């Protein structure tokens, strides 16, 4: 019954007794101020809970605005002021951070009892007074609410609370809370500070420590396990041991202090030994759908960011349904841009599939159009200049879109993260509207979202379970004697290190105006007292648990560890939990923890021979090969089986091409349009056509090149691609070739089961009508392609030649766009860089077919080889006449065959 808004605790008005502590808002131990059997009207509250309670009692208050809205409103006020102020320079550079800082200062002043209508002489106080007078419509914060409560006190004679028991001494309260408590006292509320006494028997180590902390002169001696400090460089190990320790406890009344309010890892250890979960989770901004609002904005800034859209498309429960998102993600994978052929084809397929899905149902057919329009709103947002800013209307529409989506998801799933996402989008919408700008720069929008996220959201799946012990998020929440204390995550903290912004002159003026600033040490003293109080309230045992690689380093120790070190060195028991990995039993704080060794198992080692699973052969019979799959087969049979038979692929987000691939995509796309069937264009015309096409094709096919990190590659493309098209035109002309087709789709069947298909970049005809197959390549170096020709390993050229020409004569070669070279075999009669090859293209094809047959027979027999593993050479079929180099460093599957470790 410790919730201040519960009507049952308010029905008796002034008869209500409360326990108040600075750290009690997140939960306390005990959780009420009554006896062992419970209480009515005796809640334990913190600052927020106390103000809530008083507002309800006095009939004031109302809906509260989030801090992000208050900052936005204050920024709007600051930007509307005329004249020069001490913050003017900062406001011009970073308005949001400036407004946030000044608002914090303003709230602190209000909490001190500061009056903005007085004449202030210190420059900063005078400027802040001007800003505060202008911010008359600023939504109230906690300090404003306290000021409103204090004003109501002036109009009432009956105290709303009969008695207040203070966990923290009143001199440790910050000024606004202290003024509130004093105001209640002046109305007639009885104040009582809960006395701190040693809770443990004096003969125990814990009792001696407690008395030493309170200044008793008794000597410290001996350690009996009642004060134990355990540490482990492995936090999972610490969680496991603590979980096992809890399983060994028979008495209740343990207070579990979860520093930073997080027990996610510890809960695994507790549940592993059948114990209830504490259910506390550190808030995070990276939880699930909370990131959707930021992603929605990221994909709406210019230049268009395909990575952001890809993340949105593969997002769990994406606003674009998976059946449509899959097609769009595939299009982005091939050509990362919007508006190009791949993108439009994806939308055409989506539209067709949706109509097929609707069938003859009139209502379903009517819903197809709105559904597609809704998906397009997410996938094809208009982009805005990040410097000039996004129009306010567009920003509001994005927030509304996220709110609607999240609310619908919450209605279906009841997942609290969706509710939090809907609230987040609504708060950001209110904030950006309150700023009062027609356009919002990207930096400002992202600052607003970051502020709205603040600490994020706790894990909704972390839920407390009924237990005989009590979990609290802060040591200051333990305010009465308890059986034992376990302090989880007993490590360094920045609590109590806040600095006061006020100068000596400002402090003097504030004191003269009867609103003195708090002493600079008050926060540190309050925190230190809270840390010590939890130790003093333990009757039986204290277990301090520190984990992490540097848990024993001086700068990683909790400040209380430094304070207690002289005593802990004498009465404390220190245990390294790594001992649990090698000993059959470990005694911690009086509890023996038994351990059982597990026989070690060796890590998997690299294997070159793999058995095919059941069903592999039937699936193999359905495979249609390509030139690329044949290259993979001749390189590594295991890679071929995983990629082309099992179709095990990398994730979509990883699939956005790198800069070199983007340049290759551009070159191929431009070549398709420049070299139409017929006589090739003049070199100058080819270059000009490429220049005219380039900018539009970048947005459609290679949008990442617009981003600053690819500026060099973009300039390179603008310099090199027109010249590459000119060189290709010159090559065709010098060889007296005419263009027959580009991206020629070909397919065929060889042997009984070798089905093939592919696309030839460019097919030309010589004067005799014979085919010349040209494969366009964009590579950083020509070395690999030259070696393919010289060693008879040009698999792509040989495969395309067999597919297109069959038994008819043909010639072929690589045109290296980046190097502006045409490479082909000697004796072909073509002009270019002539390579002395070990095999002709027909001979290479014959070798490919023979190797394919050998490898396929081996796979059907149940064995696949990973040819990058040491020792495989003795197991390779001796009759192989062609292979390709193995590049394990570039393979997506090298951790599966263990040629590389998991890292």
N, C-alpha and C positions, 0 to 999 in steps of 0.2 A: 504493500500500500504506500509506496514512496513516490507516487506520481502526483505532483502538485496540482494537476488539472482534474484529478479525481474528485467528483462532487462530494463523496463520502467524507473527505477530510476537511471539507469547508462548511459543513452544515452547522457546526457549533461555533463558528465565528471566532471570537476572542478566546475561546477555550482551547484553541489548537496549540499544541506544542510541537516545535520542530527541532531537528538537529541540522545545523548548517556547517558546511565545509567548502573550502575553495575548490576541492577536487571531487565533489560528490555528485556532479551532474551525470557522469557516466556510469554510476553504480557505486555502492558502498558496502562495507562489511563492518557491522551488521547493516541490513538494508532497511531497518526501521528503528525508531527510538523507544520502543516498548520493551516488555519483558520477553521471556523465552516463548511464551505462547502467542505472541503477535501484538498488534496495536491498531488503534483506530485514531486518526488525527495526529499521528506522530511521525511524519515523513522525514527522511533524510534528503536534503536538497543542496544543490550547489548554487552559484550565482544566478544562472539562467532559470533554474527551478524556483528560486526565491522570488525573483521578479515576476515570473508567471503567476505564482501564487498570490502575490500582493495585488497584481493587476486585476485578477479575478475577484479578489475580496473587495477591492475598491470600485469595481465596475468600470475600469478604464482599459485602455489598450485597444487592440484590434489586429487585423491581418498585418503581418510583418513582411517587409520587403527584404530580399536577399542583399548581401553586401555588394554584389556586382551591380545591382540597380542603383544603390546608393553612390557608388564610385562614379558610375556613368552620369548621374544627376549632378554630382559635385564637379565633374569635369566640364559639363556643359556650363555650369555657373562660372567656373574659372575662366573659360574661354570667352565668356560674355562680358567680363570685366574690362573696363578701359583704364589705361595707365600702366605704369611699371611697378612690379612687385618683386619680392625677393625670389619668387619661383618662376618669373617670366621666361628666363632662358631655358630652364628645365621643361617648362610646359610646351615650348616650341619644339624641343627635341623628342620628348617622350611624354605626351599628355596623360596617358593612362597611369603610368607609374607615378607621375607627379601628383595626380589627383588622389591616387590610392594612399600615398604617403601623407599628404596634407589632410586627408580625411581622418586618418588615424590620429594625427596630432590634434585635429579639431575635436575628435571624440574624447581624447584624453583630457583636453581642457574642459569640456563639458562635464566630464566625470569629476573634475576637481571643484566644480561649482563656479567656473569662470563665466563672466558675463560679457557678451560681445558688444553691449551698448555702452560700456564704460570707455573713457579715453585711455588708451594704452600708449606708452612712450617707447617701449622696446620695439624696434622696426618689425620684427617678425610677428609679434603679438598684435601690433596695429594692423598689419596686412591681413592676418588671419581674421581679425575682427571684421574687416571689410568683406572678406569672402563669406564669412558666416552670416552676416546681415543680408548679403545677396542671396544666400542659399536658404531662403525662407521656406521653400517647398521640399527641402531635403527629407527623404523618408527617415524616420527615427531609427537610431541604433540603440544598443543596450544602454549606453550612457544617457541618451535622451529619454529612454523609458524610465531609468532610475530617477532622472530629474523630474519627470512627470509624477512619479510616485511620491517623491519628496514634496512636491507642490501640493499633492492631495493631502499629505499629512498635516499641512497647515490648516486644512478645513475640517479636520475630524478630531474628536477627543478620545474615541475608543480605539485601543490598539487592535489591529487585525490578528495579532498573534499574542497569546498569553505568555509563552516562555520560549526562549531561543537558547539552545545549548550550542556553543561554538566549539567546533573541532579545532580550528586554528585561532590562536590568540588574536584579539582585535587589532593589535599593533602591527600584525603581519598582513592585514587586509589591504588591498589597493584602495585608494581614496574613495571611488564611487561606492564600493561595497561598504567601506567603513562608515561613510556618511549615511548609508541606508540603515545599517545596524544601529548606529547612534540615534537616528531618527525614530526607530522603533522603540528604543530604550526611553527616549524622551516622551513618547506617547504612553508609556507605562508597561511595555513588554519587559519581562524579567530576562536579564542576560546572565548566562552562566558559561564560563569557559571550562570545558571538560579537562579535568586534571590528568596529567600524565604521570604514571607511576610505573616502576618496574613490575612487569607481570609475571616473570619467571621466579622460581625459588632462588634464594641467594646462594645456595650451595652449588648450583649448576653453572656451567660455563656461560650459558645465556644470561642467567641472573647476574653473574659478575660483570659481564659486558654491559648490561643495561645500567647497572649502578655506576660503572665507570663513565658511561655516557652522560649521566646526570651529575657527575662530579664527586661521587663518593670516594673517600680516601682508601678504601680497602684495596689490598694488593691483588693483582691479577695472577692467576696460576692455573695450570692444568687445562686440558681440553677433554671433554666427555662426549663430543659428537652432537651436542645440542646447538652448536653454531658451526655450520658446514658451508664451505665455499667450494663448489665444483666447477670445473671448466673443461671444455673440449674444443679442439679446433674444428671438429665436425658438429655442426648444429643438429643434423639429423640424429647423430648418435646421442647427443644430449637430450633430444626430445624422446628418444626411445628409452633411455635410462630413467628419465623423470616419469614417463608413463608407467614404467615398471615399478618405480618407487611408490607412486600413488596406488597401484594395485595392491601393495603390501600394507596399506594403512587401514586400520580398523576403526579408529576414532574419527568422528566428524569435526567440524569446526575449523577446517584449514582454510586460510585465506591465500588464494593464488593471485599474486600480483603480476599482471601481464604488462610489463613496461611497453609503452607505445601502443597499448591496446591491441596487441596482435598475438594470437595463439594458433594461427593456421598450421604451423609446423608442429607445435606441441600437440595439437589435437590428433595428428596422425599417431604420435607416440602413445597418447592416452587410449585411443580407440583400439590400437594394436594389442593392448592388454585388457580389453573389455571395460575400460573406464569411460565415464561420460565425457563428452567434449565440452571445453570451456566456451567455444563458439564466438570468440572475439577475433575480428579480422581487421588488419590495417587497411585504411581506405586507400584506394588507388584510382588514378585517372585513366588507367589503361584497361579497365574492365569492360569487356564485351561492347555493348551497344553505346556506351558513353562516348566512344570515339567517332560515332557516325556523323555527328554534327560537324566535327572538324574535317572529316573526309568530304562531306558534302560541300563545304566551303573550298577545300583544297582543289577540287576538280572544277571550281568555277572561277579560278584566277587564270589570267593570261601570263605566260603562254600555257596552253592546255597541258596538263600533266597526266599522261597515260598511266603512270604508276598509281596515282591517286584513284583514278577510275577503276583500274584493275583491282585495287584493294577493296573498293566499294562493291565490285561485282562478285568477288569471292568471299565477301564478308558473310559470316554465319547469319542466316536469315536475312539476306540482303533485301533491300527494298525492291530490287529487280529480281523477280522470281528465278530460281536456279535454272529452270528450263529455258529461259531467255538469256540469263546472264552467261550461260555456258557458250552460246553462240557469239555474244559480244566479246567475251574474254578471248575466244579463239581468234576473232578478227583482230583484236589488239595484239595478240601474240604474233600474228603474221605481219601486220602493218599497224604499228602503234600511232594511230591518228584517227580522225573522224572525217567522214565525207568521202572517203575513197571507195574503190570498188568492193574491197573486202568488207568494209563497214556497211555499205548499202546492201550487199548480198546477205549479210547476217540479219539485217532487219527484214529483208524479204523472206528469209527462212522462218524467222520468228512469227511474222504475220501469217504465213501459210500454216505453220504448226498450230497457232492459236485458233484459226478457223477450222482446221481439221478437228481440233479438240472440242470445239463447240458443237460440231455436227449439225444437225437440223434443228437444234433447240433455239428458238427465236430469242429467248431471253439471254442465253449464253452468247449468241452471235451479236446481240446489241451491246454486250459488255466488253467485247473484244476491242473496239475502238477506244473507249475510255481507259482500258487497261494498258494498251500500247502507248497511249498518250502519257499516262502516269509513269510508265517506265522510261519514256523518252525524256521526261522532265528530269529524271535522275541522271540519265546517261548522256544527255546532250544539252547540258546547261550552257547558257551564254557566258562567255568568259569576260572578266572585268580587269581593267588595268590595276595592278596591285598598288601603284604609287598614287595615281589620281583617285582611286577608290571605287568601290562597288556602289551602285545606286542603292539608296536606302530601301526602296521598294523590293529590289531583288534580294537583298539581305533578309528582309522580313519574310519573303516567300520561302527562302531556304529553311528558315526556322520553323515556319508553319508546316512545311513538308515533313520535316523531321518529327515535329510534334504529332502530326496526324499518324505517321507510320508507327511511332513508338506507342501511342495510345491504342492503336489497333492491335499491336502485338501483345501489349499488356492485357487487353481484354480477352485475348485468346489463351495466353499462357500463364497469366498471373505472376510473371517474373518481375520482381521488384526492380531489376536493372532497366527494364523498359519504362517503368513508371519514373525512375530517376532520369532517364534520357528525355522523356517528355517534359519533365519539370525543368531540366537543364535548358532545353531548346526554348521553353517559354521564358525563362529568366534572361537568356541571351537576347531574345526578341525585345523584351521590355527594356533591357539595358541599352541596346543600340538605338532604340527609338528615343530613349531619354537623353542620349548624347546630343541630339539636336542637329546632326549634320545631314546634308543631302547625299554625301558620298563618304564611304568608310574605307580608309586604306587597309591593306591586308594586315599590317602589323597591329593596327588597332583592333581589328576584328579578332585576331588570334589572342591578343591580350585579354579581351573581354571573355572569350571562351575559356582561356586558362583560369581566369579569375572565377568564372562560374563553376568550373570543375573544382577549383580550390584543392581539396584533398581527395576529391573523387567519391567513390562509393565503396563500402565494405563488401566483402564477398557474400552474396545473398544465400549461398549454400552453407555458410558457416553459422550454425545455429546452436545455441547453448542447450545442453541436455541436463535433466534433473540430476543433481549431485548432492552429496553430503558436505561439500565444500563450496566456498563462494569465490568467484572470480571477479577481480576489479581491475580497471585499466591504469590505476595510478597508486603508488604506495600511500599517498595522502588520503585515499579513500578508506583505509583501515583505521577506524576511529575508536575502537573498543578492544579490550583483550580478546584474543582468539587462541585456539589450541596451538596452531603452528602457522608459520608463514613460509611460503615458497615464492621466491622472487625470480620469475623467469625473465631472461634477457637482461641480466644484471650487468649492463655495459654502459658506455659513455652516453651522455645526454647533454643537450644544449639548454635544457630547462634552467631558468633562473639567470640566463646570461643576457637578457634584453637590456639595451642601453636606453637611457633617458635622452630625449632630444633637446632638453632645455639647458640654456647657458646659465651661468651664475647670475647675470643681470636679469634674465627672464625669471629666474627663481625668486629673486628678491622682489620683483614687481608683483609676481603672483602671490607671494606671501603677504605683501602689503595690502593686496586687494582681498585678503581673507580666503584665498583659494590656493593654498600652498601645494607645490608639486610634491609627489612622494619622494622619500629618500631613494637614492640610486641603488641602495642595497636591499630594498624591501622584497623584491622578487626573489633574489638569491636566498635571503633569510627564510622566506616562506617555504621555498622548495626544500631547503636543508632541514627545516623543522619537520616537514612532511616525511622526508626520507628516514629520519631518525625515529619518528613516531611509530612507524610500522615495525621496527625492530623492538621498540619498547613494549609494544602491545602483544608480543608473542609469549605465550605461557610455557610452551614445551620445547619447540624447535624452530630454528631459522635455517632455511636452505636457500643459498644464493647461487644461481645458475648462470654462468657466462659461456657463450659459445661463439665460434668464429675463428678464422685463421690467426687473428691478432688479439685473441681474448685476454691474454696475459700481458700484453704490452701496456706500459704505464698510461699512454694516451688513450687506451681503449677501456680502462677501468672506470667504473662508475665513481663520481666524486665522493660518494659515501664510503667507497672502499679505501680511498686515500685518507679520509677522516678517521676511519676505524682501524687503520693498519696497525698502529702500535698495540692495540688490544687484540686484533685478530691474529697477530703473530704469536700470541701467547695462548689465547683460549679457543681460537678457531681451528677447525680441521679442514685441511685443503686436500682435495682429491682430483686427480686428473682422470677423466672418464675414459681415456684411451686404455686404462687398465682393464676395463670391462671386456676388451677384445682378446685378452690373454689369460684372464684368471677365471676359475670356476665360480667364484663368489666375491661379492663386493659389498661392504657395509657402508651405507650412506645414511647419516642422521638417525642411527639406531635401527635401520631396516636393512636386512641382508638381502641382497639381490643376487639370485643365482643365474649363472650364465652357462650355456651349453655350446660347445664349439661345433661349428659346421665344417665338415670336410671341405677343404679348398678345391675349387675346380679351375682348371686352366681356361684362359680365355680362348675363344675360337682362333685358329690359325688359318693362314692363307691356304686355299685349296684350289688346285687346277682342274680337278675332275669332279663333276656334279652329275647326279642322277636326275633324269627328267621325271617330273611328277606324273601321276595318272591323268590321262586326258590330254597329254601334250601332243601326241601324234595326231589325233583327230583335229586338234586346233591348228596344228602345223599344216595340215592339208588344205585349210581354208585361207592361208596367208597368200596375199599378192605382194610380191617383192617389188622393190624399186632400186634404182641405182645406188641410193644411199644405204638401203638395207643390205645390199650385196657388199658394199664397202665395209660395213660393220661386221658382216659375217666373215669376210676375209681378214679382218683385223682381230676380232675376239668373238668366238662363238657364244660365250656366255652373255656378253653385252647384246649381241644380236637377239638372243632368245628372250632376254628381259625386256628389251625395248620394242622389238617388232612382233614377237609372238605373245608375250605376256602383256605387252603394252603398258609397262610400268614407266611412268613419266614424271619429271619434276613438276612441282606445283606451278600454278598459273602465274603467280606473282613473280616467280623467278624467270618467267619466260619472256619478259619484255626484252627485246634484243639489245645488245650492247652497241656502242657507237659504230664499230666497224661493220656489224650486221646491218645497221640502219643505213649506212652509206651504200652497202651492197643492194639493199632493198630499193633505195632511190635510183641507183644506176640501172637496175633491171626494169623498174617501172618506166623510167624515162626512155630507155632503149626501145621498149614496146611501142611507145607512141612516136618516136622519131623515125624508126625503121619500119615503115609500113610496106606491105607487099609491092614489089616493083623495083625500079632502079633506085639504088640508095641515094640519099641527098648529097649535095656537095658538102665538104667538110665544114665550111663556114656556116652553111645553112643548118647543119646538124648541131653545131655549137650554139647558134642563136636559138634554135628550137629548144635545146636543153636549158638554156638560160631562162627562156620564157616560161617553161614548165616547172622549173625547180621549186620556186617559192610555194606554189600551190600544192605540189606533191609533198613537200616537207610537212605541211599541216595535216595532210591526209594519211601519210605513210610513216613519217619519222618525226613526230611532234617533239620527242625528247631533245632533238637538236636545237630547239628554240631556247632551251634552258641555259643559264649562264655557265654551268659546268661543262657544257659541250660547245662553248663558243669557238674554240679552236677547230673542232671537227666541222662545225657549220661553215666557217670561213674556208676550210679545206675543201668542202663539198662545192662551194661556190666557185673556187678556183679550178678544181680538178675535173668535175663532172662534165662541163661543156667541152673541155679539151679531150676527155675520154671519148665522147660521142663523135667528135671530129676525127679522132684517130681511127675509130671503128668504121666510119664512113670511108675514110681513105683506104683502109685495109680492104674493104669490099670492092672499092673501085680498082685498086691495084691488082686484085685477083680476078677482075672481070666477072663479078658475081652479082646476081640479082636476088633480092629478098623474096622468099616464098612465104614465110610465116614467122611469127614470134610466139613464144609460149605454146608451141605445138604439142597438143596432148597425144600421146602414143601409148599403145598397149599391145600385148601379144602373149602367146604361150609357147614355151620351148620345153623340150623333153615332155614327159607325161604330166609333170606337176609344177613346172616352173612358170608361173603366171607373173607377168610384169606389167607395170605401167609407169608413166613418167611424163615430164614436160620438158621439151627441148627449147632452150632459150631462143635460138635463131637458126632457121633452116634456110640455106641459100642454094642456088643452082648456078653451075658454071655454064659456059657457052655450049657444052655438049649435053646439057640437061642433067648431068649427074649431081647428086646431092652433096652439099658441103655442110656439115653439122658444126655449129659454133656454140661452145658453152661459155657464157660470160661469167667471169670471176672478178670479185673485188677482194684482193688480199693485200696484206702488208708486205709480203715477200713472195717472189715468184719461185722460190727454191723448191717447195713441195710439188708444184705442178710440173716443173722441169724434170724432177726425179720420176714422177709418174710416167711421163712420156719416155724417158730414157730406159727405165727398167721394165717397161711393158705392164704398168699397173694403172693405166688410165681407164678405170672401171666405168666412169660415167660416159666417156666418149664411146667406148666400145659397146656399152649397153644401149645407148641412144642410137648408135649406128645399126645395131642388130634389129632394134624395134622399128626403126623408120625404113631402112632399106632392105632388110632381109638378106637375100642372096645377091642383090644388086650392088655394084661398086659404089663406094662413097669415100669421101675424105672428111677429116675432122680436125679440130684443134681448139685450144683454149684461147679466148681473147681476154687478156689481163687488163681490165679497165684502169686500175690504178697505175700500172706501169706502161699502159698504152702499147702493149705488145700482143702480137698474134703468134702463138707457139703451136707448132705442128711437127709431124715427123718428116725427116729427110726423104726425098724421093716422091713426095706428094705432088710436086709441081706447083705448090702454092708459095706466095711471097710472104715471108715473115721470119720469125726466129725458128730455124730448123734444128730439130733435135734428132740425134742418132739413137734410135730406139732398139731395144732387144727384140721387140715383137711388133707386128702390124696390129691394127685394131681388130681385124677378124681373128687373128691368132690369140689376141688377148681375150676376146669373147669366148673362144673355144676353151681356153684355160679357166675362165670364170665358170662356165657351165660344168666343166669337169669337177672343179673344186666344190661348187654348190652341191653336186650330186654326192660327193664324198661326205661333206659335212652333214647333209640331210640324212644320209644313211646312218651316220654315227648317232645323230639325235634320235632317230626312230628306234635305234638299238638301245637307247636308254642312257647315253652318255653325252655330256657337253663339256667342253674344255674352256677354261679361262686362260687364254694364251699369254697373259701378262705375268703369270705366276712363275717364279723360278722353278726349274725342273720339268716344265711342261714339254720341253723340246724332244725328249725321248718318247713322248706319247703322241706326237703329231703324226697324222697319216703320212707315210713316206712318199706316197704318190702325188702329193700336192705340188702343183706347178706354179701356183700364184698365191701370194699372201700380201698383206699390207702391214705397215708399222702399227704397233700397239701404243696408244697414248693414254696410259692409266691415269696420268695427272689431270686429264680433262674428262675423265669418265664419271658419269653420275652414279655408277654402281660399284666403284672400287672399294667401298666399305663393306659391300655384301660378300665379295670374294676374299676380302681381308688383305688385299694388296696394300691398302691403307687402313689405319686404325679408325676408330669411330670419330676422332677429332677431325 
